[in-house]
Amino acid sequence: MSQSYKQAGVDVEAGYEAVDRMKKHVARTMRPEVMGGLGAFAGLFDISQMSYKHPVLVTGTDGVGTKLKLAFEMDQHDTIGIDVVAMCVNDIVAQGADPLLFLDYIACGKNDPAKIEQIVKGISDGCEQAGSALVGGETAEMPGMYQDDEYDLAGFVVGMADKEKLITGEQVQPGDVLVGLPSSGVHSNGFSLVRKIIDQYNLDLQMTYTPFDKPFGEILLTPTRIYASAIKTLKEAVLVKGMAHVTGGGFYENIPRTLPEGLGVKLDQNSWNIPPVFDFLRKHGDLTIDDMFGVFNMGIGMVAVVSEEEVASSLDALRAAGEEAQVIGYVTEQKGIHWS
């Protein structure tokens, strides 16, 4: 190894160790279609035997945003990888795709193999939940770009769907029903506002505040839920007309993305349980309910739109998949988000 490169801040040997540590986690995500192993120049995935009639590739890429700052402060790195998988996978699931393969990108100031292993463990956990193979990635040691104890994290997912079964929202019509799937908490959006509230009110991430049963930082780092398995079960049971992944922009930005032009929804805020973390943030941040629904998921991470005739079948399918799904509203001819 070049000592000059090491003196410049890049430890190639640490990179080799990090790859060795990753291998056992990556192996858990393998699918029969994966060709080759970790360490090649590119990941290979054989789609020749898949059963899609008119296959369409569906792709997504995303990161975790400033939620990473809390992971740094808590020195907790084993779940943030689930978040990056969830943010990518849930987006393509909302279009009707089945996740097939995933790649990650980790950029760091200094390659700490043990920390990198924890990050990749979380990514592998997320890929297992999604049914997606982790076929490769990049760990870039970039001294001078990041502090030694900091990193950035991004992901890229490839899925597939039959062209006729893509979820586009085009079939949504007035009277259709919105079924909400619960979130696990804040997920991975709105953390710039969360961090502002923490700073303004001197909140302690290590403190266990009422009504929580563990430190506030751990509540915030609860990983984003991955809905791939549940939505696959739902698609097999009913016609899903529309789907919204509730991320940045909350309800007001994301639900209209699955509606035809000119339509809106009427929602019943009392139809689901809002996790206590949102009330805690609202009170400490002196925010309005309108602010909250415009930034956060407020306890609903994914919304499916189905016909009124298929509501019972939808709820049965989702509950059989382990989801505590609820009817949260219906589609109207009045554009926008309205409340009952």
Salt bridges, closest charged atoms under 4 A:
GLU17 OE2 - ARG21 NE 3.01
ASP20 OD1 - LYS23 NZ 3.68
GLU33 OE1 - ARG31 NE 3.08
ASP75 OD1 - HIS77 NE2 2.90
ASP83 OD1 - LYS67 NZ 2.99
ASP91 OD1 - HIS245 ND1 2.73
ASP98 OD1 - LYS235 NZ 3.22
GLU117 OE1 - ARG21 NH1 2.76
GLU117 OE2 - LYS24 NZ 2.79
GLU117 OE2 - HIS25 NE2 3.10
ASP125 OD1 - ARG28 NH1 2.92
ASP125 OD2 - LYS121 NZ 2.77
GLU128 OE1 - ARG28 NH1 2.50
GLU150 OE2 - LYS69 NZ 3.55
GLU164 OE2 - HIS54 ND1 2.82
ASP176 OD1 - LYS241 NZ 3.19
GLU261 OE2 - LYS335 NZ 2.87
ASP279 OD1 - ARG282 NH2 2.85
ASP279 OD2 - LYS283 NZ 3.12
GLU323 OE2 - ARG225 NH2 2.51
